[in-house]
Amino acid sequence: MISTGAYFAILAVIGAERVVELIISNRNARPAIAAGATESGRGHYAAMAAFHTLFIASAAIEAIIYRHRFPAILEWVALSGAVLAQMLRYWAVATLGARWNTRIITDVNARPVTAGPYRFIRHPNYLAVIIEMACVPLIHGCWITAIVFSAGNAVMLAIRIRAEEAALGDSYMRGMRALPRFIPMPHRARESHRG
């Protein structure tokens, strides 16, 4: 079983990661906007940031208040899922490079990125978030947080993805339409990148 202290260390790393992401996001946003890119989705961005902060707090509070009995093997499976989510997230971040952002900052004249995980799905970073919301709480058996925040994340992503895909415009949808949003289907990826 993963100790409470070890779990808090994991949550602290995830919290620090969020801060680093905001720094990278701001660093990438300034030159993009100066070059003519525009920002969309400001109305939901603050709610999304608060939601992610509450997620970490909820997992910590549940770990303190409730001592759920949870099979150790499932905790290790959840930890493995959380690590895989981080790997997918940073694959997406590295692939997008200076175009990556936590905000919706787009240049409609830019061609869609079709390398890395974007060969297989439209939203690998959001898939990483889905996996993380389910797995991180379950590392310490915090199933209430896993259920509540996974459901909330589904609502948040429905709003976010609609806004993001609208902002990316027609060229994005023409280039990426054949790809699924979350579930990789390699044969469809090959078809979408022919010619």
C-alpha positions as a Markdown table, in Angstrom:
| # | Residue | x | y | z |
|---|---|---|---|---|
| 1 | Met | 0.0 | 0.0 | 0.0 |
| 2 | Ile | 1.2 | 3.5 | -0.9 |
| 3 | Ser | 1.7 | 5.5 | 2.3 |
| 4 | Thr | -0.2 | 8.8 | 2.9 |
| 5 | Gly | 3.2 | 10.6 | 3.0 |
| 6 | Ala | 4.2 | 9.2 | -0.3 |
| 7 | Tyr | 0.8 | 10.1 | -1.8 |
| 8 | Phe | 1.1 | 13.7 | -0.5 |
| 9 | Ala | 4.5 | 13.8 | -2.2 |
| 10 | Ile | 2.9 | 12.7 | -5.5 |
| 11 | Leu | 0.2 | 15.4 | -5.1 |
| 12 | Ala | 2.9 | 18.0 | -4.4 |
| 13 | Val | 4.7 | 17.1 | -7.6 |
| 14 | Ile | 1.5 | 17.4 | -9.6 |
| 15 | Gly | 0.8 | 20.8 | -8.0 |
| 16 | Ala | 4.4 | 21.9 | -8.8 |
| 17 | Glu | 3.9 | 20.6 | -12.4 |
| 18 | Arg | 0.8 | 22.8 | -12.7 |
| 19 | Val | 2.8 | 25.9 | -11.7 |
| 20 | Val | 5.5 | 25.0 | -14.3 |
| 21 | Glu | 2.9 | 24.5 | -17.0 |
| 22 | Leu | 1.5 | 28.0 | -16.3 |
| 23 | Ile | 5.0 | 29.5 | -16.6 |
| 24 | Ile | 5.6 | 27.7 | -19.9 |
| 25 | Ser | 2.1 | 28.7 | -21.1 |
| 26 | Asn | 2.7 | 32.4 | -20.3 |
| 27 | Arg | 6.1 | 32.3 | -22.0 |
| 28 | Asn | 4.6 | 30.8 | -25.1 |
| 29 | Ala | 1.5 | 33.1 | -25.2 |
| 30 | Arg | 3.4 | 36.4 | -25.3 |
| 31 | Pro | 5.2 | 36.0 | -28.6 |
| 32 | Ala | 2.2 | 34.2 | -30.2 |
| 33 | Ile | -0.1 | 37.0 | -29.4 |
| 34 | Ala | 2.5 | 39.6 | -30.5 |
| 35 | Ala | 2.7 | 37.8 | -33.8 |
| 36 | Gly | -1.1 | 38.0 | -34.3 |
| 37 | Ala | -2.5 | 34.9 | -32.7 |
| 38 | Thr | -5.8 | 35.4 | -30.8 |
| 39 | Glu | -7.1 | 34.0 | -27.5 |
| 40 | Ser | -10.5 | 32.3 | -27.1 |
| 41 | Gly | -12.3 | 30.7 | -24.2 |
| 42 | Arg | -11.4 | 33.2 | -21.6 |
| 43 | Gly | -14.8 | 32.7 | -20.0 |
| 44 | His | -14.1 | 29.2 | -18.9 |
| 45 | Tyr | -10.4 | 29.4 | -18.3 |
| 46 | Ala | -10.5 | 30.6 | -14.7 |
| 47 | Ala | -13.1 | 27.9 | -13.9 |
| 48 | Met | -10.8 | 25.3 | -15.4 |
| 49 | Ala | -7.8 | 26.5 | -13.4 |
| 50 | Ala | -9.8 | 26.5 | -10.2 |
| 51 | Phe | -11.1 | 23.0 | -11.0 |
| 52 | His | -7.6 | 21.6 | -11.3 |
| 53 | Thr | -6.6 | 23.2 | -8.0 |
| 54 | Leu | -9.6 | 21.8 | -6.3 |
| 55 | Phe | -8.9 | 18.4 | -7.7 |
| 56 | Ile | -5.5 | 18.2 | -5.9 |
| 57 | Ala | -7.0 | 19.7 | -2.7 |
| 58 | Ser | -9.9 | 17.2 | -2.8 |
| 59 | Ala | -7.5 | 14.2 | -3.2 |
| 60 | Ala | -5.5 | 15.4 | -0.3 |
| 61 | Ile | -8.5 | 16.1 | 1.9 |
| 62 | Glu | -10.1 | 12.7 | 1.1 |
| 63 | Ala | -6.8 | 11.0 | 1.9 |
| 64 | Ile | -6.8 | 12.6 | 5.3 |
| 65 | Ile | -10.4 | 12.3 | 6.3 |
| 66 | Tyr | -11.3 | 8.9 | 4.8 |
| 67 | Arg | -9.2 | 5.8 | 5.2 |
| 68 | His | -10.6 | 3.8 | 2.3 |
| 69 | Arg | -9.7 | 0.2 | 2.1 |
| 70 | Phe | -8.4 | -0.3 | -1.4 |
| 71 | Pro | -6.5 | -3.3 | -2.8 |
| 72 | Ala | -2.8 | -2.5 | -3.1 |
| 73 | Ile | -2.7 | -3.9 | -6.6 |
| 74 | Leu | -5.3 | -1.3 | -7.8 |
| 75 | Glu | -3.2 | 1.5 | -6.2 |
| 76 | Trp | -0.2 | 0.4 | -8.2 |
| 77 | Val | -2.3 | 0.1 | -11.4 |
| 78 | Ala | -3.5 | 3.7 | -10.7 |
| 79 | Leu | 0.0 | 4.9 | -10.2 |
| 80 | Ser | 1.1 | 3.3 | -13.5 |
| 81 | Gly | -1.9 | 5.0 | -15.2 |
| 82 | Ala | -0.9 | 8.4 | -13.7 |
| 83 | Val | 2.7 | 7.9 | -14.9 |
| 84 | Leu | 1.5 | 7.0 | -18.4 |
| 85 | Ala | -0.7 | 10.1 | -18.4 |
| 86 | Gln | 2.3 | 12.3 | -17.6 |
| 87 | Met | 4.3 | 10.6 | -20.5 |
| 88 | Leu | 1.4 | 11.3 | -22.9 |
| 89 | Arg | 1.1 | 14.9 | -21.7 |
| 90 | Tyr | 4.8 | 15.7 | -22.2 |
| 91 | Trp | 4.8 | 14.0 | -25.6 |
| 92 | Ala | 2.0 | 16.3 | -26.6 |
| 93 | Val | 3.8 | 19.4 | -25.0 |
| 94 | Ala | 7.1 | 18.5 | -26.7 |
| 95 | Thr | 5.4 | 17.9 | -30.1 |
| 96 | Leu | 3.6 | 21.3 | -30.0 |
| 97 | Gly | 6.7 | 23.2 | -28.7 |
| 98 | Ala | 6.1 | 26.9 | -28.7 |
| 99 | Arg | 2.5 | 26.4 | -29.8 |
| 100 | Trp | 1.5 | 24.5 | -26.6 |
| 101 | Asn | -0.5 | 26.5 | -24.1 |
| 102 | Thr | -3.0 | 26.0 | -21.3 |
| 103 | Arg | -5.1 | 28.8 | -22.9 |
| 104 | Ile | -6.7 | 28.6 | -26.3 |
| 105 | Ile | -4.3 | 30.8 | -28.3 |
| 106 | Thr | -4.6 | 30.2 | -32.1 |
| 107 | Asp | -3.3 | 31.4 | -35.4 |
| 108 | Val | -5.9 | 30.3 | -38.0 |
| 109 | Asn | -3.2 | 30.5 | -40.7 |
| 110 | Ala | -1.0 | 27.9 | -38.9 |
| 111 | Arg | -1.2 | 24.4 | -40.2 |
| 112 | Pro | -2.4 | 21.7 | -37.8 |
| 113 | Val | 0.2 | 19.7 | -36.0 |
| 114 | Thr | 0.1 | 16.1 | -37.2 |
| 115 | Ala | 3.3 | 14.7 | -35.6 |
| 116 | Gly | 3.8 | 12.8 | -32.4 |
| 117 | Pro | 0.6 | 11.8 | -30.7 |
| 118 | Tyr | -1.4 | 14.1 | -33.0 |
| 119 | Arg | -0.9 | 11.4 | -35.7 |
| 120 | Phe | -3.4 | 9.2 | -33.8 |
| 121 | Ile | -5.8 | 11.5 | -31.9 |
| 122 | Arg | -6.8 | 15.2 | -31.9 |
| 123 | His | -6.5 | 15.8 | -28.2 |
| 124 | Pro | -3.7 | 13.8 | -26.5 |
| 125 | Asn | -3.2 | 16.3 | -23.7 |
| 126 | Tyr | -6.9 | 16.1 | -22.8 |
| 127 | Leu | -6.7 | 12.3 | -22.9 |
| 128 | Ala | -3.9 | 12.6 | -20.4 |
| 129 | Val | -6.0 | 14.8 | -18.1 |
| 130 | Ile | -8.9 | 12.2 | -18.3 |
| 131 | Ile | -6.5 | 9.4 | -17.3 |
| 132 | Glu | -5.0 | 11.6 | -14.5 |
| 133 | Met | -8.4 | 12.6 | -13.0 |
| 134 | Ala | -9.3 | 8.9 | -12.7 |
| 135 | Cys | -5.9 | 7.5 | -11.6 |
| 136 | Val | -4.3 | 10.1 | -9.3 |
| 137 | Pro | -7.0 | 9.8 | -6.6 |
| 138 | Leu | -7.1 | 6.0 | -6.8 |
| 139 | Ile | -3.3 | 5.9 | -6.0 |
| 140 | His | -4.5 | 6.2 | -2.4 |
| 141 | Gly | -8.0 | 4.9 | -2.8 |
| 142 | Cys | -9.7 | 8.3 | -3.0 |
| 143 | Trp | -12.6 | 7.0 | -5.2 |
| 144 | Ile | -14.9 | 9.8 | -4.3 |
| 145 | Thr | -12.6 | 12.4 | -5.8 |
| 146 | Ala | -12.0 | 10.1 | -8.8 |
| 147 | Ile | -15.7 | 9.9 | -9.5 |
| 148 | Val | -16.7 | 13.5 | -8.8 |
| 149 | Phe | -13.8 | 15.1 | -10.7 |
| 150 | Ser | -13.9 | 12.7 | -13.6 |
| 151 | Ala | -17.6 | 13.7 | -14.1 |
| 152 | Gly | -16.8 | 17.4 | -13.7 |
| 153 | Asn | -13.9 | 17.0 | -16.1 |
| 154 | Ala | -16.2 | 15.5 | -18.7 |
| 155 | Val | -18.4 | 18.6 | -18.5 |
| 156 | Met | -15.3 | 20.9 | -18.5 |
| 157 | Leu | -13.8 | 19.2 | -21.6 |
| 158 | Ala | -17.0 | 19.3 | -23.5 |
| 159 | Ile | -17.0 | 23.1 | -23.2 |
| 160 | Arg | -13.3 | 23.4 | -23.7 |
| 161 | Ile | -13.0 | 21.2 | -26.8 |
| 162 | Arg | -15.9 | 22.9 | -28.5 |
| 163 | Ala | -14.3 | 26.3 | -28.0 |
| 164 | Glu | -10.9 | 25.1 | -29.0 |
| 165 | Glu | -11.9 | 23.4 | -32.2 |
| 166 | Ala | -14.0 | 26.4 | -33.2 |
| 167 | Ala | -11.1 | 28.7 | -32.6 |
| 168 | Leu | -8.7 | 26.5 | -34.6 |
| 169 | Gly | -11.0 | 26.9 | -37.6 |
| 170 | Asp | -11.8 | 25.1 | -40.8 |
| 171 | Ser | -8.3 | 24.2 | -41.8 |
| 172 | Tyr | -7.8 | 22.4 | -38.5 |
| 173 | Met | -11.1 | 20.5 | -39.0 |
| 174 | Arg | -10.2 | 19.6 | -42.6 |
| 175 | Gly | -6.8 | 18.3 | -41.5 |
| 176 | Met | -7.9 | 16.5 | -38.4 |
| 177 | Arg | -11.5 | 15.5 | -39.0 |
| 178 | Ala | -10.6 | 11.8 | -39.7 |
| 179 | Leu | -8.9 | 11.5 | -36.3 |
| 180 | Pro | -10.8 | 10.6 | -33.2 |
| 181 | Arg | -10.7 | 13.0 | -30.3 |
| 182 | Phe | -9.4 | 10.5 | -27.6 |
| 183 | Ile | -9.3 | 6.8 | -28.6 |
| 184 | Pro | -6.3 | 6.1 | -30.9 |
| 185 | Met | -7.2 | 4.3 | -34.1 |
| 186 | Pro | -4.0 | 3.9 | -36.1 |
| 187 | His | -5.7 | 2.8 | -39.3 |
| 188 | Arg | -7.7 | 6.0 | -39.3 |
| 189 | Ala | -4.5 | 8.0 | -38.6 |
| 190 | Arg | -2.8 | 6.5 | -41.7 |
| 191 | Glu | -5.9 | 7.3 | -43.8 |
| 192 | Ser | -6.0 | 11.0 | -42.6 |
| 193 | His | -2.4 | 11.6 | -43.6 |
| 194 | Arg | -2.3 | 10.1 | -47.0 |
| 195 | Gly | -1.5 | 12.4 | -50.0 |
